[in-house]
Amino acid sequence: MRVCVGHISAHCDNCGGQDFQPLHAESSPAHELVCFTCGARTTRRALLMQIANETVKHAETFIEISKKARGQLRKR
């Protein structure tokens, strides 16, 4: 399974893989996932926070580009 919101996908911090599977251990909470490529463990929450942080970066970049574009329009 992939964890994504819009066009932003979460990735494994260890190997960069984007495919995860639920951890099927009896003592593990259902929200834990394992990277399909390298086996690193993570949680859905951690992956969603990664997406949230990336979304903030995209928004900040968009705001900066917009400010620069408005500044250039005013100079004309």
PyMOL Python script that loads the backbone (N, CA, C, O; Angstrom):
from pymol import cmd

cmd.read_pdbstr("""\
ATOM      1  N   MET A   1       0.832  -1.161   0.000  1.00  0.00           N
ATOM      2  CA  MET A   1       0.000   0.000   0.000  1.00  0.00           C
ATOM      3  C   MET A   1       0.881   1.229   0.000  1.00  0.00           C
ATOM      4  O   MET A   1       1.991   1.218   0.531  1.00  0.00           O
ATOM      5  N   ARG A   2       0.378   2.272  -0.594  1.00  0.00           N
ATOM      6  CA  ARG A   2       1.070   3.561  -0.594  1.00  0.00           C
ATOM      7  C   ARG A   2       0.257   4.535   0.253  1.00  0.00           C
ATOM      8  O   ARG A   2      -0.974   4.520   0.248  1.00  0.00           O
ATOM      9  N   VAL A   3       0.979   5.374   0.973  1.00  0.00           N
ATOM     10  CA  VAL A   3       0.331   6.404   1.771  1.00  0.00           C
ATOM     11  C   VAL A   3       0.587   7.719   1.050  1.00  0.00           C
ATOM     12  O   VAL A   3       1.720   8.197   0.989  1.00  0.00           O
ATOM     13  N   CYS A   4      -0.491   8.304   0.501  1.00  0.00           N
ATOM     14  CA  CYS A   4      -0.320   9.539  -0.244  1.00  0.00           C
ATOM     15  C   CYS A   4      -1.537  10.434  -0.085  1.00  0.00           C
ATOM     16  O   CYS A   4      -2.650   9.978   0.176  1.00  0.00           O
ATOM     17  N   VAL A   5      -1.285  11.714  -0.252  1.00  0.00           N
ATOM     18  CA  VAL A   5      -2.333  12.722  -0.253  1.00  0.00           C
ATOM     19  C   VAL A   5      -2.087  13.560  -1.503  1.00  0.00           C
ATOM     20  O   VAL A   5      -1.040  14.192  -1.643  1.00  0.00           O
ATOM     21  N   GLY A   6      -3.053  13.557  -2.398  1.00  0.00           N
ATOM     22  CA  GLY A   6      -2.861  14.244  -3.666  1.00  0.00           C
ATOM     23  C   GLY A   6      -1.697  13.625  -4.415  1.00  0.00           C
ATOM     24  O   GLY A   6      -1.662  12.412  -4.620  1.00  0.00           O
ATOM     25  N   HIS A   7      -0.749  14.447  -4.823  1.00  0.00           N
ATOM     26  CA  HIS A   7       0.405  13.942  -5.565  1.00  0.00           C
ATOM     27  C   HIS A   7       1.627  13.719  -4.671  1.00  0.00           C
ATOM     28  O   HIS A   7       2.706  13.403  -5.172  1.00  0.00           O
ATOM     29  N   ILE A   8       1.470  13.880  -3.352  1.00  0.00           N
ATOM     30  CA  ILE A   8       2.591  13.698  -2.433  1.00  0.00           C
ATOM     31  C   ILE A   8       2.485  12.331  -1.770  1.00  0.00           C
ATOM     32  O   ILE A   8       1.492  12.023  -1.110  1.00  0.00           O
ATOM     33  N   SER A   9       3.519  11.519  -1.954  1.00  0.00           N
ATOM     34  CA  SER A   9       3.569  10.185  -1.358  1.00  0.00           C
ATOM     35  C   SER A   9       4.611  10.128  -0.258  1.00  0.00           C
ATOM     36  O   SER A   9       5.673  10.744  -0.353  1.00  0.00           O
ATOM     37  N   ALA A  10       4.293   9.378   0.786  1.00  0.00           N
ATOM     38  CA  ALA A  10       5.264   9.155   1.858  1.00  0.00           C
ATOM     39  C   ALA A  10       6.303   8.153   1.370  1.00  0.00           C
ATOM     40  O   ALA A  10       6.042   7.344   0.480  1.00  0.00           O
ATOM     41  N   HIS A  11       7.484   8.227   1.973  1.00  0.00           N
ATOM     42  CA  HIS A  11       8.543   7.297   1.591  1.00  0.00           C
ATOM     43  C   HIS A  11       9.259   6.788   2.840  1.00  0.00           C
ATOM     44  O   HIS A  11       9.214   7.414   3.899  1.00  0.00           O
ATOM     45  N   CYS A  12       9.904   5.668   2.695  1.00  0.00           N
ATOM     46  CA  CYS A  12      10.670   5.066   3.781  1.00  0.00           C
ATOM     47  C   CYS A  12      11.894   5.938   4.064  1.00  0.00           C
ATOM     48  O   CYS A  12      12.628   6.310   3.149  1.00  0.00           O
ATOM     49  N   ASP A  13      12.101   6.255   5.333  1.00  0.00           N
ATOM     50  CA  ASP A  13      13.278   7.054   5.714  1.00  0.00           C
ATOM     51  C   ASP A  13      14.571   6.286   5.488  1.00  0.00           C
ATOM     52  O   ASP A  13      15.637   6.881   5.333  1.00  0.00           O
ATOM     53  N   ASN A  14      14.473   4.977   5.470  1.00  0.00           N
ATOM     54  CA  ASN A  14      15.663   4.141   5.335  1.00  0.00           C
ATOM     55  C   ASN A  14      16.112   3.967   3.884  1.00  0.00           C
ATOM     56  O   ASN A  14      17.290   4.134   3.566  1.00  0.00           O
ATOM     57  N   CYS A  15      15.162   3.630   3.008  1.00  0.00           N
ATOM     58  CA  CYS A  15      15.552   3.300   1.630  1.00  0.00           C
ATOM     59  C   CYS A  15      14.863   4.144   0.562  1.00  0.00           C
ATOM     60  O   CYS A  15      15.227   4.071  -0.611  1.00  0.00           O
ATOM     61  N   GLY A  16      13.868   4.946   0.956  1.00  0.00           N
ATOM     62  CA  GLY A  16      13.158   5.774  -0.016  1.00  0.00           C
ATOM     63  C   GLY A  16      11.993   5.073  -0.691  1.00  0.00           C
ATOM     64  O   GLY A  16      11.303   5.677  -1.512  1.00  0.00           O
ATOM     65  N   GLY A  17      11.762   3.808  -0.359  1.00  0.00           N
ATOM     66  CA  GLY A  17      10.646   3.072  -0.954  1.00  0.00           C
ATOM     67  C   GLY A  17       9.310   3.703  -0.598  1.00  0.00           C
ATOM     68  O   GLY A  17       9.183   4.374   0.426  1.00  0.00           O
ATOM     69  N   GLN A  18       8.320   3.484  -1.444  1.00  0.00           N
ATOM     70  CA  GLN A  18       7.002   4.081  -1.224  1.00  0.00           C
ATOM     71  C   GLN A  18       5.915   3.056  -0.944  1.00  0.00           C
ATOM     72  O   GLN A  18       4.757   3.425  -0.751  1.00  0.00           O
ATOM     73  N   ASP A  19       6.263   1.789  -0.920  1.00  0.00           N
ATOM     74  CA  ASP A  19       5.280   0.737  -0.688  1.00  0.00           C
ATOM     75  C   ASP A  19       5.450   0.164   0.711  1.00  0.00           C
ATOM     76  O   ASP A  19       6.560  -0.164   1.131  1.00  0.00           O
ATOM     77  N   PHE A  20       4.329   0.047   1.431  1.00  0.00           N
ATOM     78  CA  PHE A  20       4.326  -0.450   2.796  1.00  0.00           C
ATOM     79  C   PHE A  20       3.283  -1.536   2.944  1.00  0.00           C
ATOM     80  O   PHE A  20       2.341  -1.626   2.157  1.00  0.00           O
ATOM     81  N   GLN A  21       3.461  -2.355   3.957  1.00  0.00           N
ATOM     82  CA  GLN A  21       2.468  -3.368   4.273  1.00  0.00           C
ATOM     83  C   GLN A  21       2.255  -3.384   5.774  1.00  0.00           C
ATOM     84  O   GLN A  21       3.171  -3.069   6.534  1.00  0.00           O
ATOM     85  N   PRO A  22       1.040  -3.750   6.217  1.00  0.00           N
ATOM     86  CA  PRO A  22       0.777  -3.807   7.652  1.00  0.00           C
ATOM     87  C   PRO A  22       1.693  -4.826   8.331  1.00  0.00           C
ATOM     88  O   PRO A  22       2.014  -5.869   7.760  1.00  0.00           O
ATOM     89  N   LEU A  23       2.099  -4.513   9.532  1.00  0.00           N
ATOM     90  CA  LEU A  23       2.920  -5.424  10.314  1.00  0.00           C
ATOM     91  C   LEU A  23       1.992  -6.475  10.908  1.00  0.00           C
ATOM     92  O   LEU A  23       1.060  -6.137  11.637  1.00  0.00           O
ATOM     93  N   HIS A  24       2.235  -7.736  10.607  1.00  0.00           N
ATOM     94  CA  HIS A  24       1.345  -8.810  11.066  1.00  0.00           C
ATOM     95  C   HIS A  24       1.913  -9.514  12.284  1.00  0.00           C
ATOM     96  O   HIS A  24       2.043 -10.738  12.292  1.00  0.00           O
ATOM     97  N   ALA A  25       2.252  -8.751  13.310  1.00  0.00           N
ATOM     98  CA  ALA A  25       2.711  -9.337  14.561  1.00  0.00           C
ATOM     99  C   ALA A  25       1.605  -9.160  15.592  1.00  0.00           C
ATOM    100  O   ALA A  25       0.950  -8.119  15.624  1.00  0.00           O
ATOM    101  N   GLU A  26       1.393 -10.153  16.425  1.00  0.00           N
ATOM    102  CA  GLU A  26       0.292 -10.095  17.378  1.00  0.00           C
ATOM    103  C   GLU A  26       0.454  -8.981  18.396  1.00  0.00           C
ATOM    104  O   GLU A  26      -0.542  -8.415  18.847  1.00  0.00           O
ATOM    105  N   SER A  27       1.689  -8.651  18.771  1.00  0.00           N
ATOM    106  CA  SER A  27       1.909  -7.619  19.779  1.00  0.00           C
ATOM    107  C   SER A  27       1.971  -6.212  19.185  1.00  0.00           C
ATOM    108  O   SER A  27       2.098  -5.227  19.912  1.00  0.00           O
ATOM    109  N   SER A  28       1.880  -6.130  17.873  1.00  0.00           N
ATOM    110  CA  SER A  28       2.006  -4.836  17.197  1.00  0.00           C
ATOM    111  C   SER A  28       0.643  -4.197  16.981  1.00  0.00           C
ATOM    112  O   SER A  28      -0.308  -4.874  16.590  1.00  0.00           O
ATOM    113  N   PRO A  29       0.545  -2.892  17.235  1.00  0.00           N
ATOM    114  CA  PRO A  29      -0.713  -2.198  16.919  1.00  0.00           C
ATOM    115  C   PRO A  29      -0.980  -2.228  15.408  1.00  0.00           C
ATOM    116  O   PRO A  29      -0.053  -2.315  14.604  1.00  0.00           O
ATOM    117  N   ALA A  30      -2.237  -2.155  15.048  1.00  0.00           N
ATOM    118  CA  ALA A  30      -2.623  -2.248  13.627  1.00  0.00           C
ATOM    119  C   ALA A  30      -2.088  -1.097  12.794  1.00  0.00           C
ATOM    120  O   ALA A  30      -2.016  -1.213  11.571  1.00  0.00           O
ATOM    121  N   HIS A  31      -1.713   0.006  13.418  1.00  0.00           N
ATOM    122  CA  HIS A  31      -1.266   1.161  12.648  1.00  0.00           C
ATOM    123  C   HIS A  31       0.214   1.086  12.281  1.00  0.00           C
ATOM    124  O   HIS A  31       0.718   1.992  11.617  1.00  0.00           O
ATOM    125  N   GLU A  32       0.913   0.052  12.687  1.00  0.00           N
ATOM    126  CA  GLU A  32       2.319  -0.081  12.301  1.00  0.00           C
ATOM    127  C   GLU A  32       2.424  -0.688  10.907  1.00  0.00           C
ATOM    128  O   GLU A  32       1.666  -1.581  10.529  1.00  0.00           O
ATOM    129  N   LEU A  33       3.402  -0.164  10.156  1.00  0.00           N
ATOM    130  CA  LEU A  33       3.635  -0.629   8.795  1.00  0.00           C
ATOM    131  C   LEU A  33       5.093  -1.002   8.636  1.00  0.00           C
ATOM    132  O   LEU A  33       5.952  -0.573   9.406  1.00  0.00           O
ATOM    133  N   VAL A  34       5.356  -1.811   7.621  1.00  0.00           N
ATOM    134  CA  VAL A  34       6.717  -2.234   7.296  1.00  0.00           C
ATOM    135  C   VAL A  34       6.984  -1.864   5.845  1.00  0.00           C
ATOM    136  O   VAL A  34       6.145  -2.095   4.974  1.00  0.00           O
ATOM    137  N   CYS A  35       8.159  -1.288   5.588  1.00  0.00           N
ATOM    138  CA  CYS A  35       8.540  -0.973   4.222  1.00  0.00           C
ATOM    139  C   CYS A  35       8.646  -2.272   3.430  1.00  0.00           C
ATOM    140  O   CYS A  35       9.307  -3.219   3.858  1.00  0.00           O
ATOM    141  N   PHE A  36       8.003  -2.307   2.297  1.00  0.00           N
ATOM    142  CA  PHE A  36       8.001  -3.505   1.458  1.00  0.00           C
ATOM    143  C   PHE A  36       9.399  -3.803   0.914  1.00  0.00           C
ATOM    144  O   PHE A  36       9.734  -4.965   0.681  1.00  0.00           O
ATOM    145  N   THR A  37      10.213  -2.776   0.711  1.00  0.00           N
ATOM    146  CA  THR A  37      11.539  -2.946   0.125  1.00  0.00           C
ATOM    147  C   THR A  37      12.588  -3.395   1.138  1.00  0.00           C
ATOM    148  O   THR A  37      13.305  -4.368   0.906  1.00  0.00           O
ATOM    149  N   CYS A  38      12.677  -2.674   2.280  1.00  0.00           N
ATOM    150  CA  CYS A  38      13.776  -2.958   3.211  1.00  0.00           C
ATOM    151  C   CYS A  38      13.339  -3.529   4.554  1.00  0.00           C
ATOM    152  O   CYS A  38      14.178  -3.979   5.334  1.00  0.00           O
ATOM    153  N   GLY A  39      12.041  -3.519   4.833  1.00  0.00           N
ATOM    154  CA  GLY A  39      11.550  -4.081   6.088  1.00  0.00           C
ATOM    155  C   GLY A  39      11.581  -3.126   7.275  1.00  0.00           C
ATOM    156  O   GLY A  39      11.274  -3.532   8.396  1.00  0.00           O
ATOM    157  N   ALA A  40      11.947  -1.865   7.051  1.00  0.00           N
ATOM    158  CA  ALA A  40      11.977  -0.898   8.150  1.00  0.00           C
ATOM    159  C   ALA A  40      10.559  -0.664   8.666  1.00  0.00           C
ATOM    160  O   ALA A  40       9.610  -0.591   7.885  1.00  0.00           O
ATOM    161  N   ARG A  41      10.425  -0.549   9.982  1.00  0.00           N
ATOM    162  CA  ARG A  41       9.118  -0.318  10.590  1.00  0.00           C
ATOM    163  C   ARG A  41       8.830   1.178  10.710  1.00  0.00           C
ATOM    164  O   ARG A  41       9.730   1.991  10.923  1.00  0.00           O
ATOM    165  N   THR A  42       7.552   1.510  10.567  1.00  0.00           N
ATOM    166  CA  THR A  42       7.093   2.877  10.744  1.00  0.00           C
ATOM    167  C   THR A  42       5.632   2.824  11.148  1.00  0.00           C
ATOM    168  O   THR A  42       5.079   1.742  11.347  1.00  0.00           O
ATOM    169  N   THR A  43       5.007   3.974  11.270  1.00  0.00           N
ATOM    170  CA  THR A  43       3.579   4.029  11.582  1.00  0.00           C
ATOM    171  C   THR A  43       2.871   4.883  10.537  1.00  0.00           C
ATOM    172  O   THR A  43       3.489   5.694   9.847  1.00  0.00           O
ATOM    173  N   ARG A  44       1.576   4.684  10.440  1.00  0.00           N
ATOM    174  CA  ARG A  44       0.794   5.516   9.517  1.00  0.00           C
ATOM    175  C   ARG A  44       0.914   6.978   9.918  1.00  0.00           C
ATOM    176  O   ARG A  44       1.000   7.861   9.064  1.00  0.00           O
ATOM    177  N   ARG A  45       0.920   7.230  11.223  1.00  0.00           N
ATOM    178  CA  ARG A  45       1.041   8.605  11.718  1.00  0.00           C
ATOM    179  C   ARG A  45       2.339   9.241  11.237  1.00  0.00           C
ATOM    180  O   ARG A  45       2.330  10.381  10.771  1.00  0.00           O
ATOM    181  N   ALA A  46       3.443   8.531  11.341  1.00  0.00           N
ATOM    182  CA  ALA A  46       4.738   9.075  10.907  1.00  0.00           C
ATOM    183  C   ALA A  46       4.718   9.386   9.411  1.00  0.00           C
ATOM    184  O   ALA A  46       5.258  10.405   8.979  1.00  0.00           O
ATOM    185  N   LEU A  47       4.105   8.521   8.633  1.00  0.00           N
ATOM    186  CA  LEU A  47       4.046   8.745   7.191  1.00  0.00           C
ATOM    187  C   LEU A  47       3.146   9.934   6.856  1.00  0.00           C
ATOM    188  O   LEU A  47       3.457  10.716   5.958  1.00  0.00           O
ATOM    189  N   LEU A  48       2.034  10.069   7.576  1.00  0.00           N
ATOM    190  CA  LEU A  48       1.151  11.208   7.347  1.00  0.00           C
ATOM    191  C   LEU A  48       1.816  12.516   7.777  1.00  0.00           C
ATOM    192  O   LEU A  48       1.614  13.547   7.136  1.00  0.00           O
ATOM    193  N   MET A  49       2.601  12.487   8.848  1.00  0.00           N
ATOM    194  CA  MET A  49       3.337  13.683   9.269  1.00  0.00           C
ATOM    195  C   MET A  49       4.381  14.063   8.218  1.00  0.00           C
ATOM    196  O   MET A  49       4.621  15.245   7.972  1.00  0.00           O
ATOM    197  N   GLN A  50       4.996  13.059   7.604  1.00  0.00           N
ATOM    198  CA  GLN A  50       5.960  13.313   6.532  1.00  0.00           C
ATOM    199  C   GLN A  50       5.265  14.037   5.373  1.00  0.00           C
ATOM    200  O   GLN A  50       5.812  14.989   4.815  1.00  0.00           O
ATOM    201  N   ILE A  51       4.070  13.587   5.018  1.00  0.00           N
ATOM    202  CA  ILE A  51       3.301  14.220   3.947  1.00  0.00           C
ATOM    203  C   ILE A  51       2.909  15.641   4.347  1.00  0.00           C
ATOM    204  O   ILE A  51       2.975  16.558   3.529  1.00  0.00           O
ATOM    205  N   ALA A  52       2.501  15.826   5.600  1.00  0.00           N
ATOM    206  CA  ALA A  52       2.129  17.158   6.076  1.00  0.00           C
ATOM    207  C   ALA A  52       3.319  18.114   5.981  1.00  0.00           C
ATOM    208  O   ALA A  52       3.163  19.252   5.538  1.00  0.00           O
ATOM    209  N   ASN A  53       4.483  17.668   6.386  1.00  0.00           N
ATOM    210  CA  ASN A  53       5.680  18.510   6.312  1.00  0.00           C
ATOM    211  C   ASN A  53       6.026  18.861   4.864  1.00  0.00           C
ATOM    212  O   ASN A  53       6.416  19.991   4.569  1.00  0.00           O
ATOM    213  N   GLU A  54       5.884  17.907   3.983  1.00  0.00           N
ATOM    214  CA  GLU A  54       6.161  18.155   2.562  1.00  0.00           C
ATOM    215  C   GLU A  54       5.141  19.142   1.985  1.00  0.00           C
ATOM    216  O   GLU A  54       5.484  19.989   1.160  1.00  0.00           O
ATOM    217  N   THR A  55       3.900  19.025   2.423  1.00  0.00           N
ATOM    218  CA  THR A  55       2.854  19.947   1.972  1.00  0.00           C
ATOM    219  C   THR A  55       3.177  21.370   2.409  1.00  0.00           C
ATOM    220  O   THR A  55       2.998  22.312   1.636  1.00  0.00           O
ATOM    221  N   VAL A  56       3.650  21.533   3.638  1.00  0.00           N
ATOM    222  CA  VAL A  56       4.038  22.853   4.133  1.00  0.00           C
ATOM    223  C   VAL A  56       5.180  23.419   3.287  1.00  0.00           C
ATOM    224  O   VAL A  56       5.163  24.601   2.943  1.00  0.00           O
ATOM    225  N   LYS A  57       6.164  22.595   2.951  1.00  0.00           N
ATOM    226  CA  LYS A  57       7.278  23.054   2.112  1.00  0.00           C
ATOM    227  C   LYS A  57       6.775  23.534   0.758  1.00  0.00           C
ATOM    228  O   LYS A  57       7.202  24.577   0.265  1.00  0.00           O
ATOM    229  N   HIS A  58       5.865  22.768   0.158  1.00  0.00           N
ATOM    230  CA  HIS A  58       5.302  23.158  -1.141  1.00  0.00           C
ATOM    231  C   HIS A  58       4.556  24.484  -1.020  1.00  0.00           C
ATOM    232  O   HIS A  58       4.675  25.343  -1.894  1.00  0.00           O
ATOM    233  N   ALA A  59       3.789  24.655   0.055  1.00  0.00           N
ATOM    234  CA  ALA A  59       3.028  25.886   0.251  1.00  0.00           C
ATOM    235  C   ALA A  59       3.968  27.073   0.435  1.00  0.00           C
ATOM    236  O   ALA A  59       3.730  28.142  -0.126  1.00  0.00           O
ATOM    237  N   GLU A  60       5.026  26.897   1.210  1.00  0.00           N
ATOM    238  CA  GLU A  60       5.983  27.981   1.419  1.00  0.00           C
ATOM    239  C   GLU A  60       6.664  28.380   0.112  1.00  0.00           C
ATOM    240  O   GLU A  60       6.870  29.566  -0.147  1.00  0.00           O
ATOM    241  N   THR A  61       7.008  27.404  -0.700  1.00  0.00           N
ATOM    242  CA  THR A  61       7.617  27.678  -1.998  1.00  0.00           C
ATOM    243  C   THR A  61       6.642  28.447  -2.888  1.00  0.00           C
ATOM    244  O   THR A  61       7.026  29.413  -3.547  1.00  0.00           O
ATOM    245  N   PHE A  62       5.395  28.020  -2.903  1.00  0.00           N
ATOM    246  CA  PHE A  62       4.375  28.693  -3.704  1.00  0.00           C
ATOM    247  C   PHE A  62       4.202  30.138  -3.251  1.00  0.00           C
ATOM    248  O   PHE A  62       4.088  31.037  -4.084  1.00  0.00           O
ATOM    249  N   ILE A  63       4.182  30.367  -1.946  1.00  0.00           N
ATOM    250  CA  ILE A  63       4.020  31.726  -1.414  1.00  0.00           C
ATOM    251  C   ILE A  63       5.194  32.606  -1.834  1.00  0.00           C
ATOM    252  O   ILE A  63       4.995  33.749  -2.246  1.00  0.00           O
ATOM    253  N   GLU A  64       6.402  32.086  -1.735  1.00  0.00           N
ATOM    254  CA  GLU A  64       7.581  32.867  -2.127  1.00  0.00           C
ATOM    255  C   GLU A  64       7.547  33.209  -3.614  1.00  0.00           C
ATOM    256  O   GLU A  64       7.846  34.340  -3.997  1.00  0.00           O
ATOM    257  N   ILE A  65       7.190  32.257  -4.437  1.00  0.00           N
ATOM    258  CA  ILE A  65       7.099  32.496  -5.883  1.00  0.00           C
ATOM    259  C   ILE A  65       6.025  33.553  -6.167  1.00  0.00           C
ATOM    260  O   ILE A  65       6.215  34.441  -6.998  1.00  0.00           O
ATOM    261  N   SER A  66       4.902  33.440  -5.468  1.00  0.00           N
ATOM    262  CA  SER A  66       3.812  34.413  -5.658  1.00  0.00           C
ATOM    263  C   SER A  66       4.238  35.815  -5.249  1.00  0.00           C
ATOM    264  O   SER A  66       3.926  36.788  -5.935  1.00  0.00           O
ATOM    265  N   LYS A  67       4.953  35.921  -4.128  1.00  0.00           N
ATOM    266  CA  LYS A  67       5.424  37.235  -3.669  1.00  0.00           C
ATOM    267  C   LYS A  67       6.384  37.854  -4.680  1.00  0.00           C
ATOM    268  O   LYS A  67       6.304  39.048  -4.968  1.00  0.00           O
ATOM    269  N   LYS A  68       7.288  37.043  -5.217  1.00  0.00           N
ATOM    270  CA  LYS A  68       8.235  37.544  -6.213  1.00  0.00           C
ATOM    271  C   LYS A  68       7.511  37.988  -7.477  1.00  0.00           C
ATOM    272  O   LYS A  68       7.841  39.022  -8.058  1.00  0.00           O
ATOM    273  N   ALA A  69       6.525  37.206  -7.900  1.00  0.00           N
ATOM    274  CA  ALA A  69       5.779  37.540  -9.107  1.00  0.00           C
ATOM    275  C   ALA A  69       4.996  38.849  -8.906  1.00  0.00           C
ATOM    276  O   ALA A  69       4.934  39.676  -9.816  1.00  0.00           O
ATOM    277  N   ARG A  70       4.407  39.035  -7.735  1.00  0.00           N
ATOM    278  CA  ARG A  70       3.680  40.284  -7.455  1.00  0.00           C
ATOM    279  C   ARG A  70       4.632  41.469  -7.416  1.00  0.00           C
ATOM    280  O   ARG A  70       4.292  42.556  -7.883  1.00  0.00           O
ATOM    281  N   GLY A  71       5.813  41.267  -6.866  1.00  0.00           N
ATOM    282  CA  GLY A  71       6.808  42.334  -6.814  1.00  0.00           C
ATOM    283  C   GLY A  71       7.249  42.748  -8.197  1.00  0.00           C
ATOM    284  O   GLY A  71       7.463  43.935  -8.445  1.00  0.00           O
ATOM    285  N   GLN A  72       7.390  41.801  -9.103  1.00  0.00           N
ATOM    286  CA  GLN A  72       7.787  42.122 -10.478  1.00  0.00           C
ATOM    287  C   GLN A  72       6.684  42.835 -11.217  1.00  0.00           C
ATOM    288  O   GLN A  72       6.962  43.699 -12.049  1.00  0.00           O
ATOM    289  N   LEU A  73       5.424  42.496 -10.936  1.00  0.00           N
ATOM    290  CA  LEU A  73       4.298  43.164 -11.593  1.00  0.00           C
ATOM    291  C   LEU A  73       4.207  44.624 -11.144  1.00  0.00           C
ATOM    292  O   LEU A  73       3.864  45.499 -11.939  1.00  0.00           O
ATOM    293  N   ARG A  74       4.512  44.886  -9.877  1.00  0.00           N
ATOM    294  CA  ARG A  74       4.438  46.261  -9.349  1.00  0.00           C
ATOM    295  C   ARG A  74       5.524  47.147  -9.948  1.00  0.00           C
ATOM    296  O   ARG A  74       5.317  48.351 -10.099  1.00  0.00           O
ATOM    297  N   LYS A  75       6.663  46.583 -10.287  1.00  0.00           N
ATOM    298  CA  LYS A  75       7.779  47.349 -10.829  1.00  0.00           C
ATOM    299  C   LYS A  75       7.507  47.811 -12.260  1.00  0.00           C
ATOM    300  O   LYS A  75       8.133  48.763 -12.727  1.00  0.00           O
ATOM    301  N   ARG A  76       6.613  47.173 -12.941  1.00  0.00           N
ATOM    302  CA  ARG A  76       6.353  47.509 -14.358  1.00  0.00           C
ATOM    303  C   ARG A  76       5.582  48.759 -14.496  1.00  0.00           C
ATOM    304  O   ARG A  76       5.283  49.180 -15.614  1.00  0.00           O
TER     305      ARG A  76
END
""", "prot")
cmd.dss("prot")
cmd.show_as("cartoon", "prot")
cmd.util.cbc("prot")
cmd.orient("prot")
